């Protein structure tokens, strides 16, 4: 399993419960893994609301959340598919952390 960091940019107008539901959905996908090979969430960090440098989908403020997790690489396409389909997620970025 590899370690990844997921940066989520969520619409600021979304309630805190809805933002938590998005994080729970991603967490459940990470724990389920790929074909039964489970992963683990290392850290969830809410960075709070911030003003965007430029408008994304006509929004100028966002809630930022950073998740650090370990999962097999084959689980990533499903996580990205779910995030792409969610209209409350303005942007996301998945980065593989270095193996130091």
C-alpha positions as CSV (number, residue, x, y, z in Angstrom):
1,X,0.0,0.0,0.0
2,X,1.1,3.5,-0.7
3,X,0.5,6.7,1.2
4,X,-1.5,9.5,-0.5
5,X,-2.7,13.0,0.4
6,X,-6.1,14.2,-0.9
7,X,-6.8,17.9,-0.9
8,X,-10.5,18.7,-1.2
9,X,-11.9,22.1,-2.1
10,X,-15.6,22.0,-1.1
11,X,-18.2,24.7,-1.7
12,X,-18.3,27.1,1.3
13,X,-22.1,27.2,1.3
14,X,-22.3,23.5,2.1
15,X,-23.3,22.8,5.7
16,X,-20.7,21.2,8.0
17,X,-22.7,18.0,8.2
18,X,-22.6,17.7,4.3
19,X,-18.8,18.3,4.3
20,X,-18.5,15.6,7.0
21,X,-20.6,13.3,4.8
22,X,-18.2,13.8,1.9
23,X,-15.2,13.0,4.1
24,X,-17.0,9.9,5.5
25,X,-17.7,8.7,1.9
26,X,-14.1,9.0,1.0
27,X,-13.0,7.4,4.2
28,X,-15.3,4.4,3.6
29,X,-13.9,4.0,0.0
30,X,-10.3,4.1,1.4
31,X,-11.1,1.5,4.1
32,X,-12.9,-0.7,1.6
33,X,-9.9,-0.5,-0.7
34,X,-9.8,-2.5,-4.0
35,X,-11.4,-6.0,-4.0
36,X,-11.3,-6.4,-0.3
37,X,-7.8,-5.1,0.3
38,X,-8.5,-2.4,2.9
39,X,-6.7,0.8,3.5
40,X,-6.5,3.2,6.4
41,X,-7.0,6.9,7.0
42,X,-4.0,8.3,8.7
43,X,-5.1,11.9,9.3
44,X,-8.0,14.3,8.5
45,X,-7.3,18.0,8.7
46,X,-10.0,20.6,8.2
47,X,-8.4,23.8,7.1
48,X,-11.5,25.9,7.4
49,X,-13.1,28.4,5.0
50,X,-11.0,30.6,2.8
51,X,-11.4,33.0,-0.1
52,X,-10.4,31.6,-3.5
53,X,-7.9,33.4,-5.6
54,X,-10.2,33.0,-8.6
55,X,-13.8,31.8,-9.0
56,X,-14.4,28.1,-9.4
57,X,-17.8,27.2,-10.7
58,X,-18.9,30.7,-9.8
59,X,-17.9,30.3,-6.2
60,X,-15.4,32.6,-4.4
61,X,-15.1,30.8,-1.0
62,X,-14.4,27.3,-0.1
63,X,-13.9,24.8,2.7
64,X,-10.6,23.0,2.5
65,X,-10.0,19.5,3.9
66,X,-6.8,17.5,3.7
67,X,-6.9,13.7,4.1
68,X,-3.8,11.5,4.4
69,X,-4.4,7.8,3.8
70,X,-2.8,4.5,2.8
71,X,-4.5,2.4,0.1
72,X,-3.7,0.2,-2.9
73,X,-3.2,2.2,-6.1
74,X,-6.1,0.4,-7.7
75,X,-8.6,2.0,-5.3
76,X,-7.8,5.5,-6.5
77,X,-10.0,5.5,-9.7
78,X,-13.1,4.8,-7.7
79,X,-12.3,7.6,-5.2
80,X,-11.7,10.0,-8.0
81,X,-14.9,8.9,-9.8
82,X,-17.0,9.6,-6.6
83,X,-15.4,13.0,-6.1
84,X,-15.9,14.0,-9.7
85,X,-19.6,13.2,-9.6
86,X,-20.2,15.1,-6.3
87,X,-21.4,18.7,-7.2
88,X,-20.3,20.0,-3.8
89,X,-16.7,19.2,-4.5
90,X,-15.2,22.1,-6.5
91,X,-11.7,20.6,-6.9
92,X,-9.6,17.8,-5.6
93,X,-6.0,16.7,-5.9
94,X,-4.5,13.3,-5.0
95,X,-0.8,13.2,-4.5
96,X,1.4,10.2,-3.7
97,X,3.7,11.0,-0.7
98,X,7.4,10.2,-1.0
99,X,8.6,7.0,0.6
100,X,11.4,8.4,2.8
